[in-house]
Each structure stands twice: as structure tokens, then as C-alpha cells.
Amino acid sequence: MRYLCVDESRFGLKGIKRRRLVRKGIRPIGKVRWQFKSFWVYGAVEPASGESQFWLFSHVDGECFEAFLGALSRAYPEDLLIVQLDNGGFHRKADLQIPENIFLLFQPPYSPEVNPIERVWLYLKDKLAWKAFESLSQLEEKVSEELAKLEASTLMSLTGYPFLMEALMRSLL
């Protein structure tokens, strides 16, 4: 049995601004792209081990989510996957084909803070803050590079909420 936290996040050319230390009275300067071209990263992280799976998609909808669940099921064919996710409309598509080894566990509505993978997205976006990319393919390459650099220990640190880890340990007893 594996407990996975699942979510998707959009990455685009417009760029990400964060706070930046500058002298008093000076505004931080950075390149900005105003194009709204973007792609989505679907991710699954197991907080107990730091194992992860990430896939890039051009958009989000029921078909993409179904493809993501299928790929996740094939990645762990021998395991029962308990998948925590939000209440996105495409997660509840009427004719959604859920693989037999996946059980969807929906978190309460409007509560992204209870899904640990949200911290992974924040971590990644902090790495990309204040960077401008000439093309979507350059951004995809950089995001893929950052995802590949994520170590299990970093993912465990980001997603291992104490209450969640305690609950998972108790379930194993």
C-alpha cells in the first residue's frame, strides 16, 4: 500500500515574482514576459519515502487526468495506491476510468494547505522566480531539470507533515 499526494500546477512564460531584498526606496527589477503560454505538471509524491512521479501536459481536463492515473497505476502495478487530491472538476468527471489499484481520497473543499504536494510546487516556483524564458520549450526543459534534481530527502522534508507521518505509521501497526 502506498499513500500518494497528487496535484497539478501550471508553469508559464509570464514569470514568477517573489520578494527580493533591495535597498530601501528601490524596486526590484526583473524581466517579465506577458505571454500567457503555459503547460501543466501533474505530480504524485509519497511523503513516507520521497518517491515521486511527474508528468508534463499541455492542459488539464478529465482525459489528461485519466492518462495521469493510468501512468501512475503502471508505475506501481503491484501496490494499492491511496491518492489524496483536491476536488477539481476534472477529478470527478462522470465517466472517469480509475485503475483498479487506485483509491481516490478527496480532501475537504477549498483546503489546498492540507495537500503536502502544494509545498513542492512552491519550492519549484521559488527556484524559477525572477527568471524569464524565451520559449515554452526552454521553460519545460528547466522545469524538467529542476524536477530531476529533486531528491527523496528533499521531497520527504517538504511533504512529511508530522500529523500525516504519524497517521501513516499508526496504520502500519
DRENZA-461058 format. One line per field, with one value per residue: x, y, z of N, C-alpha, C in turn. Coordinates in Angstrom, 3 decimals. Layout:
<nodes>
n_px	(X|...)
n_py	(Y|...)
n_pz	(Z|...)
ca_px	(X|...)
ca_py	(Y|...)
ca_pz	(Z|...)
c_px	(X|...)
c_py	(Y|...)
c_pz	(Z|...)
</nodes>
This chain:
<nodes>
n_px	(0.843|0.527|0.665|-0.142|0.313|-1.316|-1.382|-1.742|0.050|0.415|2.791|4.218|5.122|4.885|6.160|7.470|7.177|8.769|9.365|12.141|15.264|16.206|17.705|16.267|13.572|14.039|12.847|12.614|14.088|13.287|13.117|10.135|7.725|4.893|3.374|0.854|1.396|1.514|2.085|1.229|2.135|1.706|1.757|2.885|3.573|5.078|4.910|6.097|8.333|9.484|9.452|8.614|6.586|6.339|4.615|4.382|1.906|-0.095|-2.412|-5.176|-7.623|-10.315|-9.479|-6.677|-6.169|-7.062|-5.191|-2.916|-3.533|-3.529|-0.824|0.356|-0.679|0.531|3.165|3.317|2.407|1.926|1.022|-1.440|-2.771|-3.357|-4.661|-4.379|-6.164|-7.347|-10.586|-10.975|-12.857|-12.419|-11.372|-13.490|-14.934|-17.708|-17.540|-15.050|-12.290|-10.968|-8.073|-7.836|-6.113|-6.057|-7.223|-9.184|-8.857|-10.499|-9.722|-10.949|-13.095|-11.691|-9.218|-6.262|-3.986|-3.835|-2.843|0.151|1.760|1.500|3.467|5.683|5.244|5.447|8.123|9.416|8.579|9.747|12.387|12.314|11.720|11.871|13.099|13.289|12.056|12.697|11.166|8.469|9.395|11.976|11.365|9.983|12.104|13.764|12.080|11.764|14.419|14.785|12.909|14.075|16.306|15.301|15.601|14.855|15.011|14.623|12.024|10.685|11.115|9.694|7.055|6.418|4.391|3.998|1.579|0.523|2.538|2.555|-0.015|0.235|2.214|0.879|-1.096|0.287|0.805)
n_py	(-1.171|2.223|5.658|8.448|11.851|13.964|16.343|19.144|21.659|24.861|26.150|28.925|31.336|33.932|34.452|34.396|36.294|37.096|38.082|40.247|41.166|44.471|47.755|50.268|52.063|51.366|49.629|46.190|44.912|43.101|40.871|40.536|38.523|38.791|36.928|34.450|31.751|28.409|25.366|22.308|20.593|17.456|15.854|13.344|12.448|10.453|10.880|9.351|8.032|9.699|9.126|9.886|10.924|12.636|14.292|16.029|18.010|19.540|20.807|20.852|18.472|16.057|13.878|14.115|13.806|11.205|9.834|10.415|9.050|6.443|6.168|6.420|4.176|2.163|2.634|1.677|-1.158|-3.365|-2.415|-1.085|2.010|4.775|7.765|11.075|13.972|17.122|18.718|19.191|19.835|18.130|15.957|14.614|13.716|12.372|9.962|8.969|6.846|4.889|3.263|-0.133|-0.473|1.916|4.151|6.909|9.626|12.236|15.515|17.978|20.557|23.568|23.661|23.734|23.720|21.361|19.459|18.026|18.159|20.662|22.211|21.348|22.415|25.138|25.242|24.571|26.728|28.818|28.329|29.066|31.718|35.103|34.530|34.694|33.216|32.472|30.814|28.407|25.802|26.065|26.727|24.385|22.580|23.562|23.265|20.473|19.774|20.806|19.235|16.722|17.045|16.974|15.441|12.449|12.870|15.635|15.856|14.344|15.975|18.261|17.296|15.672|16.033|16.241|15.267|13.690|11.793|10.506|9.389|7.637|5.893|4.755|3.377|1.296|-0.362)
n_pz	(0.000|-0.779|0.041|-1.639|-2.500|-4.632|-7.252|-9.517|-11.309|-12.819|-15.114|-16.592|-19.215|-18.343|-15.975|-12.584|-9.762|-6.751|-3.355|-2.928|-1.688|-1.510|-1.515|0.599|-0.757|-3.363|-6.154|-6.987|-9.984|-12.849|-15.676|-17.555|-19.081|-21.038|-22.225|-22.263|-22.506|-21.480|-19.557|-17.897|-14.919|-13.705|-10.641|-8.312|-5.058|-2.602|0.687|2.774|1.721|-0.135|-2.780|-6.168|-8.953|-11.961|-14.561|-17.625|-19.110|-21.671|-20.922|-18.522|-17.933|-17.877|-19.495|-19.566|-16.840|-16.472|-18.079|-16.584|-14.166|-15.175|-15.948|-13.454|-12.175|-13.716|-13.003|-10.432|-10.306|-8.612|-6.225|-3.912|-4.338|-2.466|-3.087|-2.411|-3.189|-4.572|-5.039|-7.785|-10.748|-12.973|-11.696|-10.797|-12.921|-14.658|-16.219|-15.537|-15.774|-13.461|-12.500|-11.243|-9.053|-7.707|-5.281|-4.748|-2.586|-1.505|-0.482|1.901|0.510|-0.880|0.525|0.084|1.640|3.091|1.436|0.955|-1.392|-2.433|-1.306|-2.675|-5.214|-4.569|-3.760|-6.196|-7.802|-6.453|-7.125|-9.777|-9.748|-10.794|-13.184|-16.692|-19.625|-23.015|-24.615|-24.532|-24.623|-23.572|-20.937|-20.180|-20.332|-18.268|-16.009|-16.052|-15.582|-12.973|-11.609|-11.926|-10.350|-7.809|-4.746|-2.876|-0.107|0.095|-0.888|1.051|3.248|2.478|2.175|4.328|6.540|10.042|11.318|9.302|8.829|11.289|11.316|9.129|10.075|12.252|10.905|9.840|11.923)
ca_px	(0.000|1.255|-0.135|0.428|-0.317|-1.367|-1.913|-1.188|0.390|0.693|4.027|4.063|6.145|4.706|7.187|7.075|7.846|8.792|10.038|13.574|15.891|16.843|17.813|15.029|13.206|14.343|12.009|13.395|13.929|13.419|12.446|8.780|7.097|3.457|2.678|0.161|1.638|1.842|1.865|0.892|2.869|0.945|2.737|2.499|4.677|4.820|5.608|6.843|9.597|10.007|9.335|7.747|6.337|5.876|4.344|4.030|0.760|-0.355|-3.593|-5.817|-9.007|-10.567|-8.682|-5.293|-6.146|-7.184|-3.879|-2.031|-3.835|-3.064|0.638|0.649|-1.004|1.577|4.425|3.233|1.361|1.696|0.625|-2.689|-2.405|-4.332|-4.268|-5.025|-6.250|-8.361|-11.895|-11.056|-13.978|-11.992|-11.091|-14.776|-15.604|-18.702|-17.106|-13.624|-11.825|-9.968|-7.461|-8.263|-5.226|-6.058|-8.366|-9.103|-9.232|-10.664|-9.563|-12.066|-13.067|-11.016|-8.200|-5.018|-2.929|-3.744|-2.187|1.584|2.447|1.463|4.767|6.621|5.037|6.014|9.580|9.822|8.344|10.789|13.594|12.130|11.356|12.668|13.751|12.474|12.410|12.357|10.156|7.853|10.262|13.061|10.787|9.744|13.409|14.224|11.221|12.153|15.732|14.575|12.216|15.053|17.241|14.651|15.985|13.830|15.091|14.007|10.576|10.200|11.140|8.620|5.710|6.230|3.705|4.031|0.311|0.358|3.507|2.093|-1.168|0.718|2.903|-0.131|-1.846|1.127|0.858)
ca_py	(0.000|3.486|6.866|9.454|13.161|14.265|17.648|19.655|23.073|25.484|26.896|29.687|32.291|35.243|34.587|34.342|37.305|36.842|39.159|40.319|42.178|45.596|48.906|50.994|53.021|50.837|48.496|45.154|44.925|41.787|40.716|39.999|38.128|38.945|35.866|33.527|30.368|27.639|23.930|21.822|19.453|16.598|15.226|12.436|12.277|9.612|11.546|8.421|7.608|10.724|8.707|10.811|10.779|13.893|14.260|17.322|18.008|20.859|21.394|19.979|18.067|14.681|12.921|14.196|13.218|9.766|9.378|10.513|7.921|5.230|6.128|6.183|2.772|1.351|2.836|0.862|-2.135|-4.349|-1.728|-0.347|3.417|5.697|9.020|12.275|15.020|18.146|18.495|19.751|19.281|17.023|14.793|13.958|13.508|11.306|8.702|8.802|5.464|4.802|1.928|-0.948|-0.391|3.288|4.613|8.364|10.186|13.671|16.362|18.921|21.634|24.839|23.482|23.255|23.598|20.004|18.580|18.310|18.416|22.103|22.755|21.027|23.426|26.383|25.060|24.669|28.078|29.664|28.108|29.709|33.119|36.156|34.057|34.858|32.230|32.916|29.944|27.420|24.613|26.369|26.615|22.957|21.970|23.989|22.613|19.052|19.712|21.017|18.045|15.630|17.302|16.782|14.202|11.883|13.511|16.959|15.648|13.918|17.162|19.156|16.704|14.835|16.702|15.352|14.572|12.700|10.716|9.754|8.591|6.555|4.920|4.026|2.466|0.138|-1.227)
ca_pz	(0.000|-0.843|0.203|-2.532|-2.591|-6.066|-7.650|-10.761|-11.209|-14.115|-15.274|-17.820|-19.621|-17.725|-14.944|-11.180|-8.951|-5.317|-2.620|-3.187|-0.854|-2.194|-0.627|0.844|-1.786|-4.698|-6.552|-7.689|-11.441|-13.466|-16.969|-17.492|-20.343|-20.858|-22.944|-21.384|-22.892|-20.281|-19.540|-16.560|-14.383|-12.793|-9.768|-7.229|-4.124|-1.436|1.783|3.620|1.107|-1.027|-4.186|-6.889|-10.382|-12.530|-15.992|-18.208|-20.014|-22.238|-20.296|-17.539|-18.157|-17.462|-20.271|-19.071|-15.506|-16.672|-18.567|-15.428|-13.266|-15.840|-15.838|-12.039|-11.934|-14.350|-12.277|-9.211|-10.638|-7.545|-4.993|-3.788|-4.215|-1.892|-3.712|-1.870|-4.196|-4.339|-5.644|-9.142|-11.511|-13.823|-10.833|-10.526|-14.212|-14.543|-16.821|-15.247|-15.657|-12.396|-12.462|-10.105|-7.887|-7.201|-4.487|-4.642|-1.285|-1.736|0.692|2.011|-0.485|-0.596|1.572|-0.521|2.639|3.646|0.478|1.047|-2.667|-2.687|-0.907|-3.758|-6.254|-4.063|-3.817|-7.603|-8.304|-5.861|-7.928|-11.076|-9.559|-11.420|-14.415|-17.894|-20.642|-24.367|-25.229|-23.657|-24.574|-22.625|-19.599|-19.938|-20.082|-16.946|-15.015|-16.046|-14.935|-11.527|-11.097|-11.897|-9.262|-6.514|-4.077|-1.998|1.214|-0.041|-1.005|2.374|4.092|2.051|2.236|5.515|7.642|11.220|11.550|8.250|9.062|12.465|10.884|8.268|10.933|13.029|10.026|9.568|13.119)
c_px	(0.895|0.261|0.535|-0.381|-0.198|-1.944|-1.285|-0.927|0.763|2.005|3.933|5.154|6.033|5.732|6.608|7.874|7.718|9.407|11.526|14.144|16.588|16.939|16.480|14.798|13.472|13.429|12.873|13.081|14.137|12.682|11.079|8.323|5.587|2.662|2.043|0.308|2.065|1.657|1.618|1.788|1.933|1.975|2.109|3.730|4.218|5.603|6.485|8.210|10.248|9.995|8.351|7.641|5.805|5.695|3.946|2.890|0.541|-1.530|-4.121|-7.252|-9.136|-9.713|-7.224|-5.184|-6.237|-5.857|-2.864|-2.264|-3.364|-1.555|1.066|0.401|0.061|2.921|4.477|2.185|1.002|1.131|-0.781|-2.287|-3.569|-3.861|-5.075|-5.007|-7.349|-9.642|-12.051|-12.154|-13.595|-11.592|-12.360|-15.607|-16.494|-18.199|-15.604|-13.282|-10.681|-9.394|-7.816|-7.375|-5.146|-7.372|-8.197|-9.652|-9.285|-10.525|-10.739|-11.956|-12.334|-9.986|-6.893|-3.902|-2.827|-3.098|-0.692|2.274|2.407|2.796|5.846|6.491|5.638|7.538|10.090|9.672|9.318|12.091|13.530|11.824|12.381|13.429|12.774|12.980|11.901|11.236|9.621|8.729|11.453|12.570|10.535|11.042|13.918|13.400|11.578|13.492|15.593|13.868|13.187|16.037|16.634|15.041|14.869|13.838|14.451|12.492|9.973|10.122|9.983|7.231|5.419|5.625|3.677|2.724|0.086|1.285|3.077|0.921|-0.737|1.428|1.917|-0.899|-1.033|1.196|-0.252)
c_py	(1.244|4.639|7.965|10.744|13.609|15.656|18.033|21.145|23.604|26.261|27.626|30.701|33.636|35.476|34.641|35.395|36.893|38.065|39.090|41.436|43.219|46.743|49.623|52.031|52.552|49.653|47.451|45.170|43.513|41.751|40.091|39.675|38.208|37.893|34.898|32.080|29.607|26.148|23.535|20.658|18.727|15.876|14.336|12.234|11.394|10.212|10.609|8.057|8.689|10.304|9.630|10.435|12.126|13.729|15.647|17.131|19.425|21.571|20.445|19.719|16.602|13.665|12.919|13.540|11.694|9.161|9.386|9.348|6.604|5.079|5.847|4.725|1.849|1.482|1.968|-0.236|-3.103|-3.729|-1.163|1.094|4.213|7.080|10.174|13.354|15.995|17.817|19.148|19.067|18.095|15.797|13.984|13.753|12.269|9.963|8.450|7.328|5.414|3.396|1.192|-0.817|1.027|3.582|6.118|8.834|11.699|14.445|17.320|20.042|22.876|24.728|22.966|23.046|22.200|19.022|18.918|18.633|19.907|22.746|22.443|22.061|24.755|26.356|25.226|26.086|29.074|29.530|28.855|31.203|34.045|35.696|34.237|33.878|32.705|32.092|28.966|26.176|24.837|26.221|25.156|22.239|22.310|23.329|21.128|18.861|19.854|19.816|16.881|15.800|17.079|15.426|13.740|12.576|14.907|16.825|15.189|15.110|18.107|18.597|15.917|15.573|15.757|14.584|13.468|11.515|9.867|8.856|7.410|5.487|4.102|3.026|1.207|-0.839|-2.225)
c_pz	(0.000|-0.704|-0.606|-2.472|-4.039|-6.285|-8.987|-10.573|-12.592|-14.051|-16.604|-18.041|-18.915|-16.617|-13.546|-10.432|-7.484|-4.647|-2.892|-2.319|-1.716|-1.175|-0.519|-0.258|-3.213|-4.985|-7.254|-9.180|-11.962|-14.789|-16.765|-18.905|-20.101|-21.635|-21.943|-21.840|-21.647|-20.528|-18.096|-16.185|-13.422|-11.944|-8.730|-6.358|-2.975|-0.267|2.625|3.040|0.246|-2.484|-4.885|-8.358|-10.865|-14.036|-16.446|-19.203|-20.527|-21.561|-19.208|-17.967|-17.737|-18.195|-19.809|-17.696|-15.580|-17.146|-17.433|-14.462|-13.866|-15.735|-14.402|-11.677|-12.525|-13.640|-11.022|-9.403|-9.508|-6.273|-5.082|-3.526|-3.639|-2.294|-3.125|-2.940|-3.870|-5.100|-7.012|-9.934|-12.367|-13.011|-10.576|-11.792|-14.131|-15.082|-16.627|-15.044|-14.639|-12.389|-11.166|-8.878|-7.311|-6.486|-4.300|-3.298|-1.447|-0.436|0.760|0.971|0.028|0.532|0.978|0.497|3.252|2.667|0.434|-0.272|-3.036|-2.317|-1.947|-4.865|-5.829|-4.137|-5.256|-8.145|-7.684|-6.642|-9.267|-10.981|-10.196|-12.655|-15.577|-18.952|-21.992|-24.985|-24.204|-23.540|-23.642|-21.189|-19.250|-19.607|-18.678|-15.843|-14.917|-15.344|-13.411|-10.897|-10.961|-10.735|-7.877|-5.931|-3.164|-0.637|1.184|-0.106|0.319|3.316|3.760|2.328|3.506|6.683|8.841|11.446|10.530|8.473|10.249|12.092|10.028|9.092|11.746|12.171|9.715|10.736|13.166)
</nodes>
